Every structure is written in structure tokens, then in C-alpha cells.
């Protein structure tokens, strides 16, 4: 199993203070790295369930939209574990989660794509195949 986002992606998305609040269920005053890794793994697995039949799994390199959606799912899972509250900002995350699940269903049906992959560590993208120009076409075959 390959994680599609990192703890830093969550920090970049919601800030260290909120990640601390969501992950520190034991009151240690520190971000619970193990809990964060667990929800990132669960979020990545959730994306894989929709992507694996059509695109293979794991997606490598990870497309930008997949990284973003995985981070959003992880935040939502942390909120649910903390005790989801519709009256708080949790409602926004629930809407995001629903929108991502709609995208994931579209992904599994082929109505959406995982998007372009991020450049790899070496800064290159996967190779594309090119072919020579067509020899035969409507104009060259006129009269046959």
C-alpha cells in the first residue's frame, strides 16, 4: 500500500494547530504521527478501491488531484474520529468528502480521470508514444 499524501500535506491544508487538535486524542500536546499515518493509509486505500480496476494500484506517480483528495479524506476521517459535529466547520469537510466520493465513483466508471501525474523525483513524466504521419487517408485513397 502506498500513501497518496503525507502528514505535511495535511499541515499545509489545515495547519499544524488544527492537525494537533484532530489527532491528539490522548492529550499529549503533540500531533499523533501514528494516528495521522493511519488515516492517510485509510484515505489512500479508499481512493484505490475506486481507481484500481481502471488505472491499477497504486497510482505512481501520484496525480495532484489524488494527493489533494486523499488529504481531504484524511482530514474528514480525523474529524469523524474526534466526534463529527455538523454545527462546527465539520459540515464543510463532510461536503468535500461527499464531492470526492462522487468523483471517485466517476473515476471507477471512467467518467473522470485521476489527472496528470506529478513529475517524478527526477522531474520527468511517463513516456508518450508517437507514430509517423498516416500514409493512407481519404485523399490519397480517392478513386480506389
C-alpha positions in Angstrom: 0.0 0.0 0.0 1.3 3.4 -1.0 0.2 6.6 0.7 -1.0 9.3 -1.7 -0.3 12.2 0.6 1.9 13.0 3.6 1.4 14.5 7.0 3.0 17.7 5.7 0.2 17.8 3.0 -2.3 17.8 5.9 -0.4 20.5 7.7 -0.3 22.6 4.5 -4.0 22.1 4.1 -5.3 22.7 7.6 -2.4 24.0 9.7 -0.4 22.3 12.4 -2.7 23.6 15.2 -5.8 22.0 13.8 -4.0 18.8 12.9 -2.8 18.7 16.5 -6.4 19.2 17.8 -7.7 16.5 15.5 -5.0 13.9 16.1 -4.1 14.3 19.7 -7.0 12.4 21.3 -4.7 11.4 24.2 -3.9 15.0 25.2 -0.1 14.7 24.8 0.1 18.1 23.2 1.8 16.7 20.1 0.5 15.6 16.7 -0.1 11.9 16.9 2.0 10.7 13.9 0.7 7.2 14.1 -2.9 8.3 14.0 -2.2 10.6 11.1 -0.4 7.9 9.2 -3.3 5.5 9.9 -5.9 7.9 8.4 -3.7 8.7 5.4 -3.4 5.0 4.7 -7.1 4.6 5.1 -7.8 7.5 2.8 -5.3 6.2 0.2 -7.0 2.7 0.3 -10.3 4.4 -0.2 -9.1 6.1 -3.4 -7.5 2.7 -4.5 -10.8 0.9 -4.3 -12.2 3.2 -7.0 -9.1 3.5 -9.1 -7.6 0.0 -9.1 -9.8 -1.7 -11.7 -9.4 1.0 -14.3 -6.0 2.6 -13.5 -4.1 0.0 -11.4 -3.0 0.5 -7.9 -1.0 2.2 -6.5 -1.1 5.2 -8.8 2.5 6.1 -9.4 3.5 8.9 -9.7 0.6 10.3 -7.7 -1.5 12.8 -9.7 -2.1 16.2 -8.0 -5.9 15.7 -7.7 -5.4 12.3 -6.0 -2.9 13.8 -3.5 -5.4 16.6 -2.7 -8.4 14.3 -2.4 -6.5 11.9 -0.2 -5.6 14.8 2.2 -9.2 15.9 2.3 -10.4 12.4 3.1 -7.8 12.0 5.8 -8.9 15.3 7.4 -12.5 14.1 7.3 -11.6 10.8 8.9 -9.8 12.7 11.7 -12.9 14.8 12.3 -15.1 11.7 12.4 -12.8 10.1 14.9 -12.8 13.2 17.1 -16.6 13.3 17.0 -18.2 14.8 14.0 -20.2 18.0 14.7 -22.4 19.4 11.9 -22.6 22.8 13.8 -18.8 23.2 13.5 -16.7 23.5 10.3 -17.0 19.7 10.0 -20.0 20.3 7.7 -17.7 21.7 5.1 -15.5 18.7 5.3 -18.5 16.4 5.0 -19.5 18.2 1.8 -16.0 17.9 0.5 -16.0 14.2 1.3 -19.3 13.6 -0.5 -17.9 15.5 -3.5 -14.8 13.4 -3.5 -16.8 10.2 -3.3 -18.9 11.4 -6.3 -15.6 12.0 -8.2 -14.3 8.5 -7.1 -17.4 6.8 -8.4 -17.0 8.7 -11.7 -13.3 7.6 -11.7 -14.3 4.0 -11.4 -16.8 4.3 -14.3 -14.3 6.2 -16.5 -16.3 9.4 -16.4 -13.4 11.1 -14.6 -9.6 10.6 -14.6 -7.1 10.7 -11.9 -5.5 13.6 -13.8 -2.0 14.2 -14.9 0.7 12.6 -12.7 3.1 14.8 -10.8 6.6 15.0 -12.1 8.7 12.2 -10.5 11.7 12.9 -8.3 13.9 13.2 -11.5 11.4 15.8 -12.9 10.2 13.6 -15.8 6.8 12.4 -16.7 5.9 9.0 -18.2 6.9 8.5 -21.8 4.3 9.0 -24.6 4.3 7.1 -27.8 4.4 8.9 -31.1 3.8 7.5 -34.5 4.7 8.6 -38.0 2.2 10.5 -40.1 -0.5 8.4 -41.8 0.4 7.2 -45.3 -3.1 6.4 -46.4 -6.1 8.7 -45.8 -9.2 9.8 -47.7 -7.3 12.0 -50.1 -4.6 9.5 -51.0 -7.1 6.7 -51.5 -9.6 8.6 -53.7 -10.6 6.6 -56.7 -9.8 3.2 -55.2 
